[in-house]
């Protein structure tokens, strides 16, 4: 009847479909982040005022000990970008979980388990586990307040450098892993497409 062509597309067609869905997810993610943080910034400017955005971040309460030479504007831009990277990582992980299961139950359960693991890691005494917790990675402002150095052998590594790097690696890994899983599912052979007869 030809319905198999719709249900079991070719790998190339699946790759294009995956990229289109991923692009739609990214567009919604960026739009949501702009609306959320843009609204917060606008309300803060109206109700409290932002002051001189070129003043050093050390002039803001809670950031006196921050060793990074940020201006307030530079800090706000950096914090927004790091939040966006974290949201992209979480969305990519969820996107990966939703590639193969036929229902929503499995991805939701796994994502809830990851969130629970993140809470456990955030309360750990191990610096690496605590810093790389999905919950702690969302709090970019706290990273610049405490400026924690993580031990990598005998080399101290800044937490504010490691966390965005890990988010980027996990986000890219989830993207390519989801693409591979989506494209290697049951597909119709290319010769069936050319002849119009599914095999």
C-alpha positions, 0 to 999 in steps of 0.5 A: 500500500506504500504506507511503509515508505512513510513509517520506515524512511531512508537514513538520509531522510531521517537525518534531515528530519532529525536536524529539522526537529533539533533546529525547531527545539533550539529555536524554542529554547532560545526564544524561551530563554530570551523571553524569560531572562529578558523579562527578568532584566526588563522588570529589574531595570524598571523597578530597581534600575540597573545603574552603571553597567560598565562598573566592575562586578566586584562592586555588586554585593556577593561578588566582591571576591570574584577574581574575574575582571568582569563589568556588570554588563559582561557578567550578565552576558556571560551568565546568560550564555552559560544558562543557554549552554546548560539549557541546550545540554539538558534539552539535547539529553532529553532529545536523545532519550526521546529518539527510540522509545515509542511512548513518553514514559521511559524518557520521563522516568530516565530524566527524573532519575537523572534529576534525582542523581543531580540533587544527590551529586549537588550535596556530595562532599566530592568537589567534582561531583558537586560541581558537575551536578546538573543542578549545580551547573545551572547556577552560573552566578554562584560559580563566579561568587565562589570561584572554586578551583578543582584539582586535576592531578596536581593542576588546579582548574577553574570551575567556571571553565570546566562546567561550560566545557562539560556542558558542551561535550554532553550537549554535542554527544547527545546531539550526535548520539541521537542522530545516530540512533534515529538514523540507524532505526528500521529504515526502508532499503534504498532499492525499495525507494527507487522501485517503489516496492518496500521489501 
